[in-house]
């Protein structure tokens, strides 16, 4: 068993307390601050990890098949 999602990370740069990687992005890192860059890297990796976890779940394949299913014929009449 692997427990990952229960972990909460509340990290901030001590110099740039207002930097928020999800809202500000990599362009808002001031002066090449290493801690802000690390915070942005952590954010990027968390997004990738969540995507991998969603892909690993058994219901992902079912949702993927549902998206690839044939379109509703009633909608095709509109074209």
Buried (B, 14 or more C-beta within 10 A) or exposed (E): EEEEEEEEEEEEBEEBEEBBBEEBEEEBBEEEBEBBBBBBEEBEEBEEEEEEEEEEEEEEEEEEEEEEEEEEEEEEEEE
